[in-house]
Amino acid sequence: MKNKILVFDIGGSFIKFSLYFEDRFLTKGKVVTPRDSLESLIVALKQIHHQFIDESEGIAISIPGVVNSESGHMVHGGSLDYIRDINMIKVFEKAFGLPVSIENDGKCAALGEAWRGSLEGISDGVVLVIGTGMGGGIISQGELLKGHHLSAGEFSFIRTNNEFTNNHEYMLGFQGSSVTLTKTVAKMKQLPEGSITGEKVFSLLEEGDQMVQSVFQAYCQNIATQIINLQSILDPEKFVIGGGISANPLLVITIKQELEKLYEHSLIDFVHANIEQSKLGNEANLLGAVYNYKKSHHIEM
């Protein structure tokens, strides 16, 4: 049956995919994202598309990097460093022979949350997506805020100090990364890198591991500090925390606790940020990509 949209959420670690039909996702899956070349990425996507070649009528894509969703031109692909100064809509249309839409992954998350998630009915909101970096998107006056250079919501690039250095450890994308959290815990436990997952971190927290608790609180405090900054700049009604690690409610609970500590010890009466766990979880990017496809191709929502 046609009238189905094949959706790709291309991340730094995995490509999540699904068929969307009549307001719901059908088959879902994920494969490892090739990190060596654009050619390898296309091969991986075409292998997925081949499974649905007789069903899908269009391709909706969420992808990291700076993207002009109207023209398809990408300045860069974020963590996919083989994508640079190229029109990816043309590349994908040639590969699939189908209509294609494309948008930045963090902006897709914001679109998804505004359409069917935690920002539905909210005029001004911010989505923070915690993954291999710190992505996200901004809804301002009911519309996706893209910015003059299409980089609004690139929270990974927020500096956390004023030293004259290009050390990436001073970027929010490093300090707020779930990968940094798991690597820090592994190092502290003197375990091999990659041996600690996000699930294991929460397991250790539930067991009352004080060393891990200290690392986790500092991690959440870094995020809380930047939420105060973003609240001061954008004054949103709500922040939504997404990304794989946010599936455990303890993340948002601890960020809220760290926020309250910062407010309590401040001499300034800040506007207190309203924070909520994403209702959509890993579906936010997928839904946002569908929304972008329908809007781009003038299909009724």
C-alpha atoms as an extended CHARMM CRD file, in Angstrom:
* protein
*
       301  EXT
         1         1  MET       CA              0.0000000000        0.0000000000        0.0000000000  PROA      1               0.0000000000
         2         2  LYS       CA              1.3280000000        3.4310000000       -0.8990000000  PROA      2               0.0000000000
         3         3  ASN       CA              0.8200000000        6.7660000000        0.9120000000  PROA      3               0.0000000000
         4         4  LYS       CA              3.4430000000        5.8090000000        3.4760000000  PROA      4               0.0000000000
         5         5  ILE       CA              6.4150000000        7.9810000000        4.4170000000  PROA      5               0.0000000000
         6         6  LEU       CA              9.7530000000        6.3250000000        5.1670000000  PROA      6               0.0000000000
         7         7  VAL       CA             11.3600000000        8.2870000000        8.0000000000  PROA      7               0.0000000000
         8         8  PHE       CA             15.0770000000        8.3500000000        8.8200000000  PROA      8               0.0000000000
         9         9  ASP       CA             16.4840000000        9.8310000000       12.0260000000  PROA      9               0.0000000000
        10        10  ILE       CA             20.2030000000        9.8910000000       11.2540000000  PROA      10              0.0000000000
        11        11  GLY       CA             22.2380000000       10.2770000000       14.4260000000  PROA      11              0.0000000000
        12        12  GLY       CA             25.8950000000       10.1940000000       15.2810000000  PROA      12              0.0000000000
        13        13  SER       CA             25.6220000000        6.6190000000       16.5480000000  PROA      13              0.0000000000
        14        14  PHE       CA             22.5060000000        5.0840000000       14.9780000000  PROA      14              0.0000000000
        15        15  ILE       CA             20.0740000000        5.5330000000       12.1100000000  PROA      15              0.0000000000
        16        16  LYS       CA             16.5490000000        5.0290000000       13.4460000000  PROA      16              0.0000000000
        17        17  PHE       CA             13.8700000000        4.4170000000       10.8490000000  PROA      17              0.0000000000
        18        18  SER       CA             10.1570000000        3.8060000000       10.5590000000  PROA      18              0.0000000000
        19        19  LEU       CA              7.2280000000        3.7810000000        8.1600000000  PROA      19              0.0000000000
        20        20  TYR       CA              4.6020000000        6.4060000000        8.9380000000  PROA      20              0.0000000000
        21        21  PHE       CA              1.0230000000        5.8660000000        7.8210000000  PROA      21              0.0000000000
        22        22  GLU       CA             -2.2810000000        7.3690000000        8.9630000000  PROA      22              0.0000000000
        23        23  ASP       CA             -0.9310000000        9.1020000000       12.0720000000  PROA      23              0.0000000000
        24        24  ARG       CA              1.1110000000        6.2100000000       13.4030000000  PROA      24              0.0000000000
        25        25  PHE       CA              4.4550000000        4.5360000000       13.0240000000  PROA      25              0.0000000000
        26        26  LEU       CA              4.4610000000        1.0200000000       11.6460000000  PROA      26              0.0000000000
        27        27  THR       CA              7.6880000000       -0.9900000000       11.4230000000  PROA      27              0.0000000000
        28        28  LYS       CA             10.5850000000        0.4600000000       13.4150000000  PROA      28              0.0000000000
        29        29  GLY       CA             14.2660000000       -0.3470000000       13.5420000000  PROA      29              0.0000000000
        30        30  LYS       CA             17.7810000000        1.0140000000       13.7770000000  PROA      30              0.0000000000
        31        31  VAL       CA             21.2240000000        0.3460000000       12.3290000000  PROA      31              0.0000000000
        32        32  VAL       CA             24.6740000000        1.7030000000       13.1500000000  PROA      32              0.0000000000
        33        33  THR       CA             25.4850000000        4.9990000000       11.4110000000  PROA      33              0.0000000000
        34        34  PRO       CA             28.4610000000        4.6780000000        9.0450000000  PROA      34              0.0000000000
        35        35  ARG       CA             31.1510000000        7.1530000000       10.0880000000  PROA      35              0.0000000000
        36        36  ASP       CA             33.6210000000        6.7190000000        7.2180000000  PROA      36              0.0000000000
        37        37  SER       CA             31.9860000000        8.2910000000        4.1600000000  PROA      37              0.0000000000
        38        38  LEU       CA             28.8500000000        9.7130000000        2.5670000000  PROA      38              0.0000000000
        39        39  GLU       CA             28.8640000000        6.7650000000        0.1500000000  PROA      39              0.0000000000
        40        40  SER       CA             28.6150000000        4.3340000000        3.0720000000  PROA      40              0.0000000000
        41        41  LEU       CA             25.7340000000        6.3390000000        4.5380000000  PROA      41              0.0000000000
        42        42  ILE       CA             23.8230000000        6.1820000000        1.2480000000  PROA      42              0.0000000000
        43        43  VAL       CA             24.4050000000        2.4190000000        1.0050000000  PROA      43              0.0000000000
        44        44  ALA       CA             23.0350000000        1.9320000000        4.5360000000  PROA      44              0.0000000000
        45        45  LEU       CA             19.9510000000        4.0560000000        3.8210000000  PROA      45              0.0000000000
        46        46  LYS       CA             19.2700000000        2.3240000000        0.4980000000  PROA      46              0.0000000000
        47        47  GLN       CA             19.4330000000       -1.0830000000        2.2100000000  PROA      47              0.0000000000
        48        48  ILE       CA             16.7060000000        0.0850000000        4.5930000000  PROA      48              0.0000000000
        49        49  HSD       CA             14.6840000000        1.6400000000        1.7870000000  PROA      49              0.0000000000
        50        50  HSD       CA             14.8410000000       -1.6110000000       -0.1890000000  PROA      50              0.0000000000
        51        51  GLN       CA             12.7300000000       -3.2650000000        2.5450000000  PROA      51              0.0000000000
        52        52  PHE       CA              9.9210000000       -0.7770000000        1.8530000000  PROA      52              0.0000000000
        53        53  ILE       CA             10.5160000000        0.0250000000       -1.8000000000  PROA      53              0.0000000000
        54        54  ASP       CA              6.9760000000       -0.9320000000       -2.8630000000  PROA      54              0.0000000000
        55        55  GLU       CA              5.3140000000        0.9550000000       -0.0180000000  PROA      55              0.0000000000
        56        56  SER       CA              6.9850000000        4.3140000000        0.5920000000  PROA      56              0.0000000000
        57        57  GLU       CA              6.0360000000        7.3320000000       -1.4940000000  PROA      57              0.0000000000
        58        58  GLY       CA              8.4110000000        9.7990000000        0.1400000000  PROA      58              0.0000000000
        59        59  ILE       CA             11.4310000000       10.1110000000        2.4200000000  PROA      59              0.0000000000
        60        60  ALA       CA             11.5030000000       12.3100000000        5.5480000000  PROA      60              0.0000000000
        61        61  ILE       CA             14.9400000000       12.8640000000        7.0640000000  PROA      61              0.0000000000
        62        62  SER       CA             16.2120000000       14.1780000000       10.3810000000  PROA      62              0.0000000000
        63        63  ILE       CA             19.9670000000       14.7790000000       10.3010000000  PROA      63              0.0000000000
        64        64  PRO       CA             22.6420000000       16.5180000000       12.4140000000  PROA      64              0.0000000000
        65        65  GLY       CA             24.2920000000       19.7220000000       11.2270000000  PROA      65              0.0000000000
        66        66  VAL       CA             23.3370000000       23.0640000000        9.7190000000  PROA      66              0.0000000000
        67        67  VAL       CA             20.6270000000       22.4850000000        7.1320000000  PROA      67              0.0000000000
        68        68  ASN       CA             18.6390000000       24.7270000000        4.8100000000  PROA      68              0.0000000000
        69        69  SER       CA             15.4470000000       22.6740000000        4.8040000000  PROA      69              0.0000000000
        70        70  GLU       CA             14.0320000000       24.5590000000        1.8090000000  PROA      70              0.0000000000
        71        71  SER       CA             16.9680000000       24.2820000000       -0.5840000000  PROA      71              0.0000000000
        72        72  GLY       CA             18.5430000000       21.1390000000        0.8730000000  PROA      72              0.0000000000
        73        73  HSD       CA             21.9870000000       22.7100000000        1.1890000000  PROA      73              0.0000000000
        74        74  MET       CA             23.9980000000       21.6100000000        4.2030000000  PROA      74              0.0000000000
        75        75  VAL       CA             26.8440000000       23.7360000000        5.5600000000  PROA      75              0.0000000000
        76        76  HSD       CA             28.0500000000       20.7470000000        7.5570000000  PROA      76              0.0000000000
        77        77  GLY       CA             26.7390000000       17.5100000000        9.0230000000  PROA      77              0.0000000000
        78        78  GLY       CA             27.6880000000       18.0370000000       12.6660000000  PROA      78              0.0000000000
        79        79  SER       CA             29.0890000000       14.7430000000       13.9510000000  PROA      79              0.0000000000
        80        80  LEU       CA             28.9770000000       13.4020000000       10.3760000000  PROA      80              0.0000000000
        81        81  ASP       CA             32.0940000000       15.2250000000        9.2310000000  PROA      81              0.0000000000
        82        82  TYR       CA             31.9490000000       13.7930000000        5.7060000000  PROA      82              0.0000000000
        83        83  ILE       CA             28.9520000000       16.0190000000        4.9920000000  PROA      83              0.0000000000
        84        84  ARG       CA             30.0880000000       19.5430000000        4.1220000000  PROA      84              0.0000000000
        85        85  ASP       CA             28.8630000000       22.1990000000        1.6650000000  PROA      85              0.0000000000
        86        86  ILE       CA             26.5650000000       19.8880000000       -0.2940000000  PROA      86              0.0000000000
        87        87  ASN       CA             22.8990000000       19.7600000000       -1.3150000000  PROA      87              0.0000000000
        88        88  MET       CA             21.6610000000       16.6750000000        0.4960000000  PROA      88              0.0000000000
        89        89  ILE       CA             18.1080000000       16.8120000000       -0.8970000000  PROA      89              0.0000000000
        90        90  LYS       CA             19.5800000000       16.3490000000       -4.3850000000  PROA      90              0.0000000000
        91        91  VAL       CA             21.8400000000       13.5420000000       -3.1170000000  PROA      91              0.0000000000
        92        92  PHE       CA             18.9310000000       11.7280000000       -1.4610000000  PROA      92              0.0000000000
        93        93  GLU       CA             16.4690000000       12.2590000000       -4.3210000000  PROA      93              0.0000000000
        94        94  LYS       CA             19.0050000000       10.7660000000       -6.7130000000  PROA      94              0.0000000000
        95        95  ALA       CA             19.5410000000        7.8150000000       -4.3680000000  PROA      95              0.0000000000
        96        96  PHE       CA             15.8590000000        7.0330000000       -3.7490000000  PROA      96              0.0000000000
        97        97  GLY       CA             14.0220000000        8.4460000000       -6.7580000000  PROA      97              0.0000000000
        98        98  LEU       CA             11.3890000000        9.8450000000       -4.3890000000  PROA      98              0.0000000000
        99        99  PRO       CA             10.4040000000       13.2240000000       -2.9260000000  PROA      99              0.0000000000
       100       100  VAL       CA             12.6130000000       14.0680000000        0.0470000000  PROA      100             0.0000000000
       101       101  SER       CA             12.4510000000       16.4950000000        2.9570000000  PROA      101             0.0000000000
       102       102  ILE       CA             15.3030000000       17.2280000000        5.3480000000  PROA      102             0.0000000000
       103       103  GLU       CA             15.7400000000       19.1370000000        8.5970000000  PROA      103             0.0000000000
       104       104  ASN       CA             18.2320000000       19.3710000000       11.4510000000  PROA      104             0.0000000000
       105       105  ASP       CA             17.6650000000       16.6860000000       14.0870000000  PROA      105             0.0000000000
       106       106  GLY       CA             17.2690000000       19.0590000000       17.0330000000  PROA      106             0.0000000000
       107       107  LYS       CA             14.8120000000       21.1810000000       15.0820000000  PROA      107             0.0000000000
       108       108  CYS       CA             12.9160000000       18.0060000000       14.1600000000  PROA      108             0.0000000000
       109       109  ALA       CA             12.6780000000       17.1910000000       17.8670000000  PROA      109             0.0000000000
       110       110  ALA       CA             11.2070000000       20.6410000000       18.5180000000  PROA      110             0.0000000000
       111       111  LEU       CA              8.7440000000       20.2700000000       15.6300000000  PROA      111             0.0000000000
       112       112  GLY       CA              7.6890000000       16.8580000000       16.8980000000  PROA      112             0.0000000000
       113       113  GLU       CA              7.1620000000       18.0940000000       20.4490000000  PROA      113             0.0000000000
       114       114  ALA       CA              5.2090000000       21.1290000000       19.1960000000  PROA      114             0.0000000000
       115       115  TRP       CA              3.0330000000       18.9990000000       16.8870000000  PROA      115             0.0000000000
       116       116  ARG       CA              2.1910000000       16.0160000000       19.0850000000  PROA      116             0.0000000000
       117       117  GLY       CA              4.2880000000       16.1960000000       22.2480000000  PROA      117             0.0000000000
       118       118  SER       CA              5.1380000000       18.1830000000       25.3500000000  PROA      118             0.0000000000
       119       119  LEU       CA              5.0850000000       21.5590000000       23.5590000000  PROA      119             0.0000000000
       120       120  GLU       CA              1.6900000000       21.0750000000       21.9170000000  PROA      120             0.0000000000
       121       121  GLY       CA             -0.2360000000       24.3230000000       22.3850000000  PROA      121             0.0000000000
       122       122  ILE       CA              2.8590000000       26.1200000000       23.7420000000  PROA      122             0.0000000000
       123       123  SER       CA              3.8700000000       29.3330000000       21.9680000000  PROA      123             0.0000000000
       124       124  ASP       CA              7.4100000000       29.5770000000       23.3740000000  PROA      124             0.0000000000
       125       125  GLY       CA              9.3750000000       26.4820000000       24.2960000000  PROA      125             0.0000000000
       126       126  VAL       CA             12.8190000000       24.9180000000       24.1700000000  PROA      126             0.0000000000
       127       127  VAL       CA             13.7310000000       21.2880000000       23.5260000000  PROA      127             0.0000000000
       128       128  LEU       CA             17.0930000000       19.9890000000       24.7630000000  PROA      128             0.0000000000
       129       129  VAL       CA             18.0990000000       16.6700000000       23.2310000000  PROA      129             0.0000000000
       130       130  ILE       CA             20.8360000000       14.9180000000       25.2050000000  PROA      130             0.0000000000
       131       131  GLY       CA             22.8260000000       12.4340000000       23.1650000000  PROA      131             0.0000000000
       132       132  THR       CA             26.3300000000       12.2640000000       21.7410000000  PROA      132             0.0000000000
       133       133  GLY       CA             26.1310000000       16.0650000000       21.9140000000  PROA      133             0.0000000000
       134       134  MET       CA             23.5240000000       18.5780000000       23.0750000000  PROA      134             0.0000000000
       135       135  GLY       CA             21.0700000000       19.2530000000       20.2920000000  PROA      135             0.0000000000
       136       136  GLY       CA             17.7510000000       20.9460000000       20.4130000000  PROA      136             0.0000000000
       137       137  GLY       CA             15.3170000000       23.3860000000       18.9590000000  PROA      137             0.0000000000
       138       138  ILE       CA             13.4230000000       26.5410000000       19.8410000000  PROA      138             0.0000000000
       139       139  ILE       CA              9.7470000000       27.2810000000       19.2960000000  PROA      139             0.0000000000
       140       140  SER       CA              9.1150000000       31.0360000000       19.3100000000  PROA      140             0.0000000000
       141       141  GLN       CA              5.6440000000       32.5000000000       18.9360000000  PROA      141             0.0000000000
       142       142  GLY       CA              4.4130000000       29.1230000000       17.7250000000  PROA      142             0.0000000000
       143       143  GLU       CA              7.0340000000       28.7750000000       14.9760000000  PROA      143             0.0000000000
       144       144  LEU       CA             10.3410000000       26.9710000000       14.6960000000  PROA      144             0.0000000000
       145       145  LEU       CA             13.1690000000       29.4550000000       15.2350000000  PROA      145             0.0000000000
       146       146  LYS       CA             15.9360000000       28.8030000000       12.7100000000  PROA      146             0.0000000000
       147       147  GLY       CA             18.0910000000       31.9090000000       13.0340000000  PROA      147             0.0000000000
       148       148  HSD       CA             19.8380000000       34.0030000000       10.3890000000  PROA      148             0.0000000000
       149       149  HSD       CA             22.5310000000       31.3550000000        9.8270000000  PROA      149             0.0000000000
       150       150  LEU       CA             20.1450000000       28.4050000000       10.4300000000  PROA      150             0.0000000000
       151       151  SER       CA             22.0000000000       27.5170000000       13.6340000000  PROA      151             0.0000000000
       152       152  ALA       CA             19.4840000000       28.5050000000       16.3260000000  PROA      152             0.0000000000
       153       153  GLY       CA             19.2860000000       25.6640000000       18.8260000000  PROA      153             0.0000000000
       154       154  GLU       CA             22.8590000000       24.4220000000       18.3060000000  PROA      154             0.0000000000
       155       155  PHE       CA             23.3070000000       24.1980000000       22.0650000000  PROA      155             0.0000000000
       156       156  SER       CA             26.3970000000       22.0140000000       21.7470000000  PROA      156             0.0000000000
       157       157  PHE       CA             28.4300000000       25.0950000000       20.8240000000  PROA      157             0.0000000000
       158       158  ILE       CA             27.6410000000       27.0550000000       23.9930000000  PROA      158             0.0000000000
       159       159  ARG       CA             30.8930000000       27.9840000000       25.7410000000  PROA      159             0.0000000000
       160       160  THR       CA             31.0780000000       27.2190000000       29.4460000000  PROA      160             0.0000000000
       161       161  ASN       CA             34.1800000000       29.3210000000       30.2060000000  PROA      161             0.0000000000
       162       162  ASN       CA             36.0870000000       32.3330000000       28.8930000000  PROA      162             0.0000000000
       163       163  GLU       CA             39.5290000000       30.8340000000       28.3110000000  PROA      163             0.0000000000
       164       164  PHE       CA             41.2820000000       31.3900000000       24.9910000000  PROA      164             0.0000000000
       165       165  THR       CA             41.2190000000       27.7770000000       23.9250000000  PROA      165             0.0000000000
       166       166  ASN       CA             39.5030000000       25.5690000000       21.3870000000  PROA      166             0.0000000000
       167       167  ASN       CA             39.3160000000       22.6850000000       23.8360000000  PROA      167             0.0000000000
       168       168  HSD       CA             35.9750000000       20.9980000000       23.1530000000  PROA      168             0.0000000000
       169       169  GLU       CA             35.6940000000       20.0940000000       26.8380000000  PROA      169             0.0000000000
       170       170  TYR       CA             34.6010000000       23.6920000000       27.4420000000  PROA      170             0.0000000000
       171       171  MET       CA             31.5670000000       23.2520000000       25.1900000000  PROA      171             0.0000000000
       172       172  LEU       CA             28.1190000000       22.2410000000       26.4280000000  PROA      172             0.0000000000
       173       173  GLY       CA             28.0430000000       19.5500000000       23.7490000000  PROA      173             0.0000000000
       174       174  PHE       CA             30.8370000000       17.7940000000       25.6340000000  PROA      174             0.0000000000
       175       175  GLN       CA             29.7980000000       18.5500000000       29.2060000000  PROA      175             0.0000000000
       176       176  GLY       CA             26.1460000000       17.6880000000       28.5660000000  PROA      176             0.0000000000
       177       177  SER       CA             26.8150000000       14.6110000000       26.4470000000  PROA      177             0.0000000000
       178       178  SER       CA             25.4990000000       11.2870000000       27.7140000000  PROA      178             0.0000000000
       179       179  VAL       CA             28.6840000000        9.7680000000       26.2770000000  PROA      179             0.0000000000
       180       180  THR       CA             30.7920000000       12.0060000000       28.5130000000  PROA      180             0.0000000000
       181       181  LEU       CA             28.7440000000       10.8910000000       31.5050000000  PROA      181             0.0000000000
       182       182  THR       CA             29.2310000000        7.1840000000       30.8030000000  PROA      182             0.0000000000
       183       183  LYS       CA             32.9410000000        7.6230000000       30.0210000000  PROA      183             0.0000000000
       184       184  THR       CA             33.4690000000        9.5610000000       33.2530000000  PROA      184             0.0000000000
       185       185  VAL       CA             31.7920000000        6.8440000000       35.3020000000  PROA      185             0.0000000000
       186       186  ALA       CA             33.7860000000        4.1280000000       33.5300000000  PROA      186             0.0000000000
       187       187  LYS       CA             37.0610000000        5.9520000000       34.2100000000  PROA      187             0.0000000000
       188       188  MET       CA             36.1400000000        6.5020000000       37.8320000000  PROA      188             0.0000000000
       189       189  LYS       CA             35.3170000000        2.8000000000       38.1990000000  PROA      189             0.0000000000
       190       190  GLN       CA             38.5660000000        1.9010000000       36.3940000000  PROA      190             0.0000000000
       191       191  LEU       CA             36.6060000000        0.0000000000       33.7680000000  PROA      191             0.0000000000
       192       192  PRO       CA             37.2320000000       -0.1470000000       29.9940000000  PROA      192             0.0000000000
       193       193  GLU       CA             35.7830000000        2.6920000000       27.9270000000  PROA      193             0.0000000000
       194       194  GLY       CA             32.4430000000        1.5900000000       26.5260000000  PROA      194             0.0000000000
       195       195  SER       CA             31.7480000000       -0.8320000000       29.3570000000  PROA      195             0.0000000000
       196       196  ILE       CA             29.3280000000        1.5480000000       31.0790000000  PROA      196             0.0000000000
       197       197  THR       CA             25.9830000000        2.3530000000       29.4670000000  PROA      197             0.0000000000
       198       198  GLY       CA             23.4080000000        4.9410000000       30.4680000000  PROA      198             0.0000000000
       199       199  GLU       CA             21.2780000000        2.1420000000       31.9030000000  PROA      199             0.0000000000
       200       200  LYS       CA             24.2110000000        0.9940000000       34.0470000000  PROA      200             0.0000000000
       201       201  VAL       CA             24.7270000000        4.5290000000       35.3720000000  PROA      201             0.0000000000
       202       202  PHE       CA             21.1210000000        4.6610000000       36.5640000000  PROA      202             0.0000000000
       203       203  SER       CA             21.4520000000        1.1670000000       38.0280000000  PROA      203             0.0000000000
       204       204  LEU       CA             24.4670000000        2.3000000000       40.0800000000  PROA      204             0.0000000000
       205       205  LEU       CA             22.5540000000        5.3870000000       41.1980000000  PROA      205             0.0000000000
       206       206  GLU       CA             19.6450000000        3.2420000000       42.3470000000  PROA      206             0.0000000000
       207       207  GLU       CA             22.0990000000        1.0750000000       44.2730000000  PROA      207             0.0000000000
       208       208  GLY       CA             23.2330000000        4.1770000000       46.1480000000  PROA      208             0.0000000000
       209       209  ASP       CA             26.7410000000        4.4270000000       44.6920000000  PROA      209             0.0000000000
       210       210  GLN       CA             27.9630000000        7.7300000000       46.1920000000  PROA      210             0.0000000000
       211       211  MET       CA             30.8210000000        8.2540000000       43.7210000000  PROA      211             0.0000000000
       212       212  VAL       CA             28.4800000000        7.9070000000       40.7570000000  PROA      212             0.0000000000
       213       213  GLN       CA             25.9300000000       10.1190000000       42.5170000000  PROA      213             0.0000000000
       214       214  SER       CA             28.5380000000       12.8800000000       42.8170000000  PROA      214             0.0000000000
       215       215  VAL       CA             29.4310000000       12.6430000000       39.0990000000  PROA      215             0.0000000000
       216       216  PHE       CA             25.7620000000       12.5850000000       38.0970000000  PROA      216             0.0000000000
       217       217  GLN       CA             24.8770000000       15.6170000000       40.2140000000  PROA      217             0.0000000000
       218       218  ALA       CA             27.7520000000       17.6320000000       38.7150000000  PROA      218             0.0000000000
       219       219  TYR       CA             26.6250000000       16.5500000000       35.2340000000  PROA      219             0.0000000000
       220       220  CYS       CA             23.0340000000       17.6660000000       35.9130000000  PROA      220             0.0000000000
       221       221  GLN       CA             24.2540000000       20.9250000000       37.4830000000  PROA      221             0.0000000000
       222       222  ASN       CA             26.0850000000       21.8250000000       34.2470000000  PROA      222             0.0000000000
       223       223  ILE       CA             22.8380000000       21.3620000000       32.3270000000  PROA      223             0.0000000000
       224       224  ALA       CA             20.8480000000       23.2630000000       34.9660000000  PROA      224             0.0000000000
       225       225  THR       CA             23.2560000000       26.2290000000       34.7420000000  PROA      225             0.0000000000
       226       226  GLN       CA             22.7010000000       26.5230000000       30.9970000000  PROA      226             0.0000000000
       227       227  ILE       CA             18.9360000000       26.2300000000       31.4470000000  PROA      227             0.0000000000
       228       228  ILE       CA             19.1170000000       29.3320000000       33.6560000000  PROA      228             0.0000000000
       229       229  ASN       CA             21.0350000000       31.1110000000       30.8830000000  PROA      229             0.0000000000
       230       230  LEU       CA             18.5800000000       30.0230000000       28.1970000000  PROA      230             0.0000000000
       231       231  GLN       CA             15.6240000000       31.0440000000       30.3710000000  PROA      231             0.0000000000
       232       232  SER       CA             17.1690000000       34.5070000000       30.7020000000  PROA      232             0.0000000000
       233       233  ILE       CA             17.7560000000       34.8180000000       26.9510000000  PROA      233             0.0000000000
       234       234  LEU       CA             14.6240000000       33.2170000000       25.4830000000  PROA      234             0.0000000000
       235       235  ASP       CA             12.1290000000       33.2860000000       28.3800000000  PROA      235             0.0000000000
       236       236  PRO       CA             10.2710000000       30.1390000000       27.2480000000  PROA      236             0.0000000000
       237       237  GLU       CA              7.1520000000       28.8130000000       28.9130000000  PROA      237             0.0000000000
       238       238  LYS       CA              8.6090000000       25.3180000000       29.0680000000  PROA      238             0.0000000000
       239       239  PHE       CA             11.7840000000       23.2920000000       28.5760000000  PROA      239             0.0000000000
       240       240  VAL       CA             11.4760000000       19.7250000000       27.3270000000  PROA      240             0.0000000000
       241       241  ILE       CA             14.3290000000       17.3010000000       27.9910000000  PROA      241             0.0000000000
       242       242  GLY       CA             14.7100000000       14.5450000000       25.3880000000  PROA      242             0.0000000000
       243       243  GLY       CA             17.2630000000       12.0980000000       24.0800000000  PROA      243             0.0000000000
       244       244  GLY       CA             17.8350000000        8.4660000000       25.0110000000  PROA      244             0.0000000000
       245       245  ILE       CA             19.1180000000        9.1800000000       28.5250000000  PROA      245             0.0000000000
       246       246  SER       CA             15.9860000000       11.1890000000       29.3490000000  PROA      246             0.0000000000
       247       247  ALA       CA             13.8660000000        8.0200000000       29.2960000000  PROA      247             0.0000000000
       248       248  ASN       CA             14.8000000000        7.5650000000       32.9410000000  PROA      248             0.0000000000
       249       249  PRO       CA             12.8310000000       10.1190000000       35.0250000000  PROA      249             0.0000000000
       250       250  LEU       CA             15.7800000000       10.4730000000       37.4090000000  PROA      250             0.0000000000
       251       251  LEU       CA             17.5520000000       12.7290000000       34.8930000000  PROA      251             0.0000000000
       252       252  VAL       CA             14.8640000000       15.4190000000       34.8910000000  PROA      252             0.0000000000
       253       253  ILE       CA             14.2970000000       15.0030000000       38.6340000000  PROA      253             0.0000000000
       254       254  THR       CA             17.9880000000       15.6320000000       39.3430000000  PROA      254             0.0000000000
       255       255  ILE       CA             18.2250000000       18.5830000000       36.9290000000  PROA      255             0.0000000000
       256       256  LYS       CA             15.2620000000       20.1440000000       38.7550000000  PROA      256             0.0000000000
       257       257  GLN       CA             16.9620000000       19.5500000000       42.1150000000  PROA      257             0.0000000000
       258       258  GLU       CA             20.1900000000       21.1590000000       40.8980000000  PROA      258             0.0000000000
       259       259  LEU       CA             18.2150000000       24.0990000000       39.5090000000  PROA      259             0.0000000000
       260       260  GLU       CA             16.5540000000       24.6670000000       42.8700000000  PROA      260             0.0000000000
       261       261  LYS       CA             19.9710000000       24.6930000000       44.5710000000  PROA      261             0.0000000000
       262       262  LEU       CA             21.2130000000       27.3100000000       42.1050000000  PROA      262             0.0000000000
       263       263  TYR       CA             18.0990000000       29.4480000000       42.6130000000  PROA      263             0.0000000000
       264       264  GLU       CA             18.3180000000       29.0950000000       46.3940000000  PROA      264             0.0000000000
       265       265  HSD       CA             21.9160000000       30.3260000000       46.5400000000  PROA      265             0.0000000000
       266       266  SER       CA             21.4380000000       33.1970000000       44.0940000000  PROA      266             0.0000000000
       267       267  LEU       CA             21.0460000000       36.8200000000       45.0660000000  PROA      267             0.0000000000
       268       268  ILE       CA             19.0450000000       37.4080000000       41.8790000000  PROA      268             0.0000000000
       269       269  ASP       CA             15.3680000000       36.5190000000       41.6520000000  PROA      269             0.0000000000
       270       270  PHE       CA             15.5010000000       34.5050000000       38.4270000000  PROA      270             0.0000000000
       271       271  VAL       CA             12.3890000000       33.4290000000       36.5310000000  PROA      271             0.0000000000
       272       272  HSD       CA             12.2180000000       29.7470000000       37.4630000000  PROA      272             0.0000000000
       273       273  ALA       CA             12.3880000000       27.4440000000       34.4690000000  PROA      273             0.0000000000
       274       274  ASN       CA              9.5740000000       24.9610000000       33.8960000000  PROA      274             0.0000000000
       275       275  ILE       CA             11.1150000000       21.6060000000       32.9330000000  PROA      275             0.0000000000
       276       276  GLU       CA              9.3940000000       18.4820000000       31.6670000000  PROA      276             0.0000000000
       277       277  GLN       CA             10.4960000000       15.0790000000       30.4390000000  PROA      277             0.0000000000
       278       278  SER       CA              9.7290000000       14.4950000000       26.7600000000  PROA      278             0.0000000000
       279       279  LYS       CA              6.4450000000       12.6850000000       26.1610000000  PROA      279             0.0000000000
       280       280  LEU       CA              7.6330000000       11.4820000000       22.7650000000  PROA      280             0.0000000000
       281       281  GLY       CA             11.0530000000       10.1430000000       23.7280000000  PROA      281             0.0000000000
       282       282  ASN       CA             12.8860000000        8.7150000000       20.7210000000  PROA      282             0.0000000000
       283       283  GLU       CA              9.8730000000        9.3880000000       18.4820000000  PROA      283             0.0000000000
       284       284  ALA       CA             10.3090000000       13.1900000000       18.6730000000  PROA      284             0.0000000000
       285       285  ASN       CA             12.8100000000       13.4030000000       15.8000000000  PROA      285             0.0000000000
       286       286  LEU       CA             10.8270000000       10.9580000000       13.6850000000  PROA      286             0.0000000000
       287       287  LEU       CA              7.5580000000       12.8540000000       14.1950000000  PROA      287             0.0000000000
       288       288  GLY       CA              9.2570000000       16.1820000000       13.5140000000  PROA      288             0.0000000000
       289       289  ALA       CA             10.6680000000       14.8230000000       10.2700000000  PROA      289             0.0000000000
       290       290  VAL       CA              7.1620000000       13.7130000000        9.2540000000  PROA      290             0.0000000000
       291       291  TYR       CA              5.7840000000       17.1570000000       10.1060000000  PROA      291             0.0000000000
       292       292  ASN       CA              8.5190000000       18.7990000000        8.0380000000  PROA      292             0.0000000000
       293       293  TYR       CA              7.8080000000       16.4620000000        5.1040000000  PROA      293             0.0000000000
       294       294  LYS       CA              4.0890000000       17.2240000000        5.1560000000  PROA      294             0.0000000000
       295       295  LYS       CA              4.6940000000       20.9510000000        5.4410000000  PROA      295             0.0000000000
       296       296  SER       CA              7.3390000000       20.9140000000        2.6870000000  PROA      296             0.0000000000
       297       297  HSD       CA              5.0740000000       19.0120000000        0.3030000000  PROA      297             0.0000000000
       298       298  HSD       CA              1.8360000000       20.7890000000        1.3110000000  PROA      298             0.0000000000
       299       299  ILE       CA              0.1630000000       17.6850000000        2.7100000000  PROA      299             0.0000000000
       300       300  GLU       CA             -2.7030000000       18.0520000000        5.1880000000  PROA      300             0.0000000000
       301       301  MET       CA             -1.5580000000       17.4990000000        8.7710000000  PROA      301             0.0000000000
